[in-house]
Amino acid sequence: MMDWIYEPWPWYIAGPLIALTMFILLFMGKQFGMSSNLRTMCSIAGAGKVTPFFNIDWKKERWNLMLVLGAALGGFLASHFMSNNSVEINPKVAAQLSHDYDINSAGSAYLPPELFAMENLSDPFVLVILILGGFLVGFGSRYAGGCTSGHAISGLSNLQMPSLIAVTGFFVGGLFMVHFIFPLIFPLISS
């Protein structure tokens, strides 16, 4: 009866809702982004006493913290109550993942347990990769002046050239990672 609730929203519904959200934010003089919240949280914790970068009026940025809370809560609700916890992917991609990487859960789980199982966290190499990856993502988003969501949604909708350059860099870096670096490190992680 309510099978529609377990299906992803089509582009013609989700796209206009994103556009409406961006219009409201622009009307209010705000910009969408997630990485700036780390700066806000560090400022709340008192990091402004250590370095001037965090010396901001965090009370003006409380709205963005509510956005993060809403995104986390919405993701939880959607994944636990409005989802069948699987993503349809191209059968050729599933076959390639199975053949090349022995990932057989493609299409049946959001996060393949071959990569994201809790027991993988006991491997020091995996922890080093996660910490290094987290550092690179944090450094990259700070160096680029924002994260992928901020640049791709907010910056591009404002026709900002730095956002176009950043988004291009994000995609090139992602493609490089998937096609060249991941095949080198995956055998080390999965062994």
N, C-alpha and C positions, 0 to 999 in steps of 0.2 A: 504494500500500500504506500509506504513512504520510501521506496527504493531510491528516489531522486536525491534524498538527503545524503546518501552514501557515495554519490558520484561527484567528481570535480565540477565546479561551476564552469560553464562555457565562457569563452573569451568575451562574448557580447554582453555578458552580465558583469564578470569580474573586471574587465577593462574599463567600462564606464564608472564603476565604483572606485577604482584606483584614481581615475581622472577627477571624479568628484572630491575625493579626499585631497588630492593635490590642489584643486581649486580652493577648497576651504582653507587649507594651510597657507596658500599664497594670499588669500584674502585677509587672513589674520597676521600676515607678515612673518610666517614661520617657514622653515625648510625641513623636509623629511630626511631622516637619517638615523642610523642606529649607533654608529661608532662614537658620536659625540656624547653619548650617555656615559661612556667610561670616564670621560673628562669631568662630567657633572658629578658622578659618584665619587671620584677622587677628590673633587673640590669639597663635597659634603664631608668626606672623611678628614679633611684638613690638609690635603697635599699642597694647598696654596702657600702654606707656611714654609714648605721645603723648596718649591720652585714656582716662579711667577706664571708659568704656563697654566697652572691649575688655579690661579688666583682670579676667579670669575665670580659673578653673582649667580650662584647656582639656583636661587629661587626663581629667576626668570626662565630657567630651563626645566622646571618641574613638570611642565606639560609633556615634554619628551620622555621623561621617566614613566609617565602614565601610558604613553604610546608603547613603550617596551613591555610594561606590565600587561597591557591589553593584547599585544602580539603573543606573548608567552601564554596567557590564559586562553586566547583564541586558538592557538596551536594545540594546546592540551585538549580543549573541548572538541576541536575538529578531529584530532587523532583518536580520541577515546570514545566519542559518542556519534561522530558523523562520518566515519570512515570504515572501509573494510581492510585497512592497513596494508594495502598493496597499491602498486603503481603499474599501470600498463606501459610496457616498454616495447620497442621494436623487437620482434623475434630474432632478427639477425644480431642485434646487440646482445640479447640474452644468450644466444648460441656462442658468440665470441667471448663473453665473460665466462661462460662455462668451459669453453675449450682452452682459452689462454690463461685464465686465472683460477679455474676450479671454483668459481662463484656460481652456485646452482640455485640460489634463492632469488635471483633476479626476477622481478615481476610478482613476487609473493611477499616481499617485505620492503618497508621503506629503507631500512638500514640493513644491508646484508650482514648476517651474524658472522660470516667469514672474515669480515673486517672489523665489526663493531661489537663483538662479544666482550663481556666484562673480563673474561679470563685473559684477553689480549693485553689488558692494562698491567698485568703482572710481568710482562716482558720489558726489560729496561730499554731495549732498542725501540719498541713502540712508544714508550714514554718520551724518549729523546725526540723521536719524529713528531709527536704531538706537541711537545713544548717548542721545538724549533718552528713547526708550522704555525703555531699560535703566535709566536714572536714575529714571524714574517708577515702574517696577516695584520697584526696590530701595527707594526712598523709601516707596512705598505699603506694601510688606510690612513694613518697619520700623515705620512709623506705625501700622499695623494690629496690630502685635505678632505677626506671623507671616505666612506665605505661604498661598496657596490650599490646598495640600495639608495643611498643619498645621491650619488652621482647619476646612476642610471634612471632613477625615477624623478628626483627633484631637480638635479642639475640639467639633465637633458630636456625636461619639460620647460625649463627656463632658458633653453637655447644657449647654455654656457659652454664655450669652447674647451675650458679645462676639464669639464665633465666628459665631453666627447673623447678627449685624449685619455682620460683616466679609464673610462669604460672600455675603450679599445685596448688599453694596456691590460686591464683585468681579463678580457677574453683571450688575448694572445698568451698571457701568462697561464691561464687555465688550460688552454689547448696544449701548450708546451709541457705542462705538468702531466696531463693525462696521457699524452702520446710519447713522451720521452723519459720523464723522471719516474712516474708511477711504475712502468714496466721494470725499471731497475730495482726499486725498493720493495715492490710487492713480494717477490720471492723471499726476501729477507724477513719480512713481517710474517708471512704465512708459514714459515718453516718451524 
